[in-house]
Amino acid sequence: MGQQFKGQGAISNPHNPFLKRELVMEHMEGIDESPDPEVSEVQIFKEHPKKIVNKIDSPDLRLTHTINPYQGCEHGCVYCYARESHEYWGFSAGTDFERKIVVKENASELLEQTFLKKSWQAVPISIAGNTDCYQPIERKYKLTRRLLAVCLKYQNPVGLITKNSMVTRDIDLLQELAGNNLAHVYLSITSLDEALRRKLEPRTATATQKLKAIEKLTAAGIPVSIMLAPIIPAMNTHEIPAIIKAAASAGARTVGYTIVRLNGSIGQVFESWLREHFPDRANKVLSQIKAMHGGELQDKQWGRRIKGEGPYAQIIEQMVASARAQYMPNGTMPPYN
């Protein structure tokens, strides 16, 4: 394991399976520099794609179209399923995912071109179906804000999901969209335990900040709910009722959830992190994750990959349902216009 910098989630940078060659250090006592030097500063890579709206056919997702203005994510969530997609760009799913960020500078221009096509039929678009659209570099590039402005201009419904309270910066745009039933916002909350959050998702907003963001959005008339994402057995399962209660008190309308899934290299990234930070419970956590995913850490089976199966998954489902019934008995998000 190399040096772990402040705000870094992963503690390893596993080999990219799409690359034919791998640099390794055969002799630790050698005088050569490490073949994989740690990079503490974020590196930006500019990308100018030909399209920005992606059509998704997954039965696990409610919205069918997504936009991802960024690839890679500074938040450093060690469990993030999007880590695997970073390998398609020639990077690693480990520390590369957090330190090598692809920025799609022409995102808003491409979205406007999409809306101007005669073939476009207005459907809700999810901003940030893969990596977080309000990660720290959004302060500089403002790609998400520009995308929202385009949606407002053409009155196209939009949904946001984020782990960052920066979403409140765009209340002015979201309020106008929500006035015509064109906006939904979801705050993703994993834990109320600040010590756990700092290790699990080091550069996300604190739970307190997220709850304050829910209050501000709700006060502005913007429909907001939460995602318990992901639920990790033997780590944050016991917090389910408390998170839902706190979110409801802040004004969240309803709650959704996902079970952690660790496809491809993410399993290696997560296990290395888990054994470093929580060696006492590592085997228990990994065992229960496998029990919900057909005996494996990874799971690509529709339906099961999101909610899991078996006794542990049933307990989690019952806990969420019970807390939702108690604290959000009539909670729903308004239909899109």
N, C-alpha and C positions, 0 to 999 in steps of 0.2 A: 504494500500500500504506500502511495506517495503522500506528500504533504496535503493535508486537508485545509483549505482556506475558509475564512469566515463566509458564511452564506452559501457554502457548497453542500449539496445533498449527497450525491454519489461519492464513493471513496475509491472507485475503480473505473477503468476505461477499457472494457472488454473489446476483444478483436471483432472487427466488422466482418461478418460471414460473407459479404459480397466482395470483399477484397481478397485477391489471390495470395498476397504476401503479408506477413506480420513481422514487425520489429520486436525482438525480445532481447533480454539481457541474460546470457547464459551463465556468466560468472559475476555474482554480486560484488566480489572483491575487485573487479576490474576497474581500471582508471577511466574508462570511457564514460561520457555523460549518459544519463538515462535515455533510452530510446523513446520514451514517452514523457517528456518534461511537462510538469503541471503548469497550466496557464491560469493565473489568478484574474486577469482582466478579460472582459467580454470582447470577443472578436466579431465584427459585423461583416456579413457577406451579402452583397447586393444582388437581387434577382429581379428580372423583369419578365414574368411569365406572359403567355399569350391569352390566358383566361384565369379568372379568379374564383368563379362560382363552380363548386363541385357538386355533382348529383350523387347522392348516396342511396344505395338500394338496401341497406341493412335493415332488417325487421326489428332490430334492437333500438333504433333511433326513431323519435317521433317526427322530427323535421327531415325533409328529403334533400335539402340543399344547404351547403356550408361554405364559409369563407374562412381561410386561415391566412391572415396578413403576415404572420411570422412563422418560421419553422425553427424548432428548438425553443427552449424556455428557460429564462434566468431564474425562475422560481425554485428550481432544484428539487421538486417533489420526487423522492427516490422511487416511488411506486408507479410513476406516470406511464400509462400505456403508450403515449406518443413517443417515448424514447425509441421504440423500435423503428419508427418511420424515419428517424434521423440517419439511419444506416443507408437509406436509399440515396442520400446526398453524399455518401462517401465518408461520413463521420461515424463516431462511436456512440452507442446508446448510453454511455457513462458520463464522464465529466464533459465530453465534447457537447453533449446535448444542452448543457447549462452554460457553456462558455463560447460556443460557436453558433451564432444566431443568424439565420437567413431572413433578410428583410425584403418584402415585396413592395418596393416603393411605388409602383404604378397601380396598386390595388384599387383605389377609388376610381381612377380613370377607367379601368377595366370593368368595374361594376356598372358605371354609367353607360358604357358601350353595350353591356348586356341588357340593361333596361330599355335601351333604345331600339333593340332588335324587334322586328315585327313578330317574331316567333315567341318572344318572352311572355309568359303568362304569370301574373303576380302570384307568388307563393312565399310563405315565410322562409327566411334565410337565417341560419344560425351562424353567428360570428364566433369563431373559436371552437369549432368542433374537434380540433386536434390540440393545438397549443394555445396558451392563454393570450387573449387579445389585449389584456391590460397588464402584461408583464412590464418591468421597469423601463425598458427602452421605448415604450409607448409614450412616455413623457416627452421624448425628443421627436419621435417620428409622427405621432398623432395619426397613425393609419386608421385606427379604429374610429376615432372621431370623424375623420373624413368619410369613412364608409357610412357611418350613421347619418351624416349630412346628405349623402346621396340617397339613402333610403327615405329620408324625410322629403327631399326634393321630389322624388317620384312616388311617394306614398306607398312604399313597399314594406310589408310587415317584416319585423326582424326580432331575433332572440339573441340574448347574450348569456354566456356562462363564464364566470371568472372566480378566482380566488383572491382578487385584489380589490381593495376599497377605492382604488382610483376611478372606478366606474362612476362615482358621484361627481367627478369632474364634468361629466357629460349629461348631467341632469337636465340642462336646458333643452338639448336635442331629444332626449328620451321622454321628457314631459310632453313635448309637442307630438311626438309619435304616439305616446300612450293616450293622448286626448282623442285620437281616432282609432283606438284599439289596435295599434300597430307595433307595440313593443312589449316584450316579456324579458325580465331579468332574473337570473338565477345566481345566487352566491353559493359557492361550494365550501362547505365547512366539514373539516375532518375531525377536529378535536377542540375542546375547550381548555385542554391542558397545555399551557404555553411551553412548558419544558419539552413535551413531546412534539409540539408543532415545530419548534426551532430545529429539531433534529430531522423530522419527517419531511417537512416542506419549508426550508429555512428562509426563503425570500418572499413568501406569501404574506398577506396581511394577517395580523393577529385575529383571533376569534372576536375579541372586543371591537376591533375596527370594522370587521364584517357586520357585526350586529348593529353598530352605529350607522353603517352604510344602508342596511335594510330599513332602519328608521327614517333616514333622510329620503330614500327612494319612495317609501310608502307615503310619507308626508307630502311628497310632490305628486302623488296620484299615479305613480308608476307601479304596475303589478310586479311583485317580487316574491320569489319562493327560494327554497334552498335545496341543494343536493348534498346528501351525506355521501361523499365520494372521496376515496373509497372506504368501505368498512373493512377493517383488517382484524381478523379474529385474534383474541387474546391481547389486543392493543387498544382499540377504541370502541369495541362492541358495547362495553358497559356504559359508554357515554351517550348512547342513542337517545334515551328519554330526555336527558338533560339538554342535549343540543336542540332537539325539536321544541322543547318547552321554551328555551331562550329565544329561538328564532321566531316562534309564535308571538312571544311577548314583544318582540321588536317590530312585528307587523308582517312577517312572512305568511303567505297564504296557504302553502302546502309544502310537501317534502317528497323528494324522490331519493333513490339510493342506488349504489352499485357496490358489488363485492370486488375486492382487489383481484386482479388477474395479471400474471407476470409472463407475458409471451416472449419467446426468443431470449435475447441477451438480458432482458429486464430482470429475469429470474436471478441471474448471476449478480447483477448490480444490487438488487434488493437483498439477496442473501448475504453478500459481503458487508453491506451496511448494517443489517440486522445483527450479525454475529459480532460486529465491532461495538455497536451501541447497546444491544440487549442480549448478551450471550446467555443470560439465565433463562430466557424464554424462547430463544431462537427456534429450537426444535419443535416446541409446541405450536408456535405461530405457523411454521412451514407445514407441519402435519395437518393442521386444521384448514389451511388454504388448499392443500392437495385434496382433502376430503370433500371439498365443495366443487372441485373441478375434475372429477373423474380420475383422481389419483395423481394428477400432475399439477405443477405450478402454473403452467400455461393452459389456456383454454380458448379455442376458436369456434366452439360450437354455439350457434345462434341460441339466444335465450339463456342457456346455462352460463355462458361467459359473463353475463351481466349480473345475474341474481344468484348463481350457484345452485347446487342441489344437495340433498341429504339433510341429516339432523341439524348440523350447524346452520345451514342456510335457512332451514325452516324456523329455527329459533330467532334468527335475525329478522326474517320477514314478519314474524309475530310481534317482535319488539317494536318495529317501525309502525306496523298497523295499529298496535295498542296506543302508542304515544301520539300518532296522528289523530286517532279517534278522540283522545283525551284533550289534546291541545289545539287541534285544527279540525274540529268536527265537521265544519261546512266549507272547508277550504278548497277552492278551485282557482285556476287561472282563467281570466275572461277569454272568450274565443277571439281569435284574430279577425279583424275586418278584412 
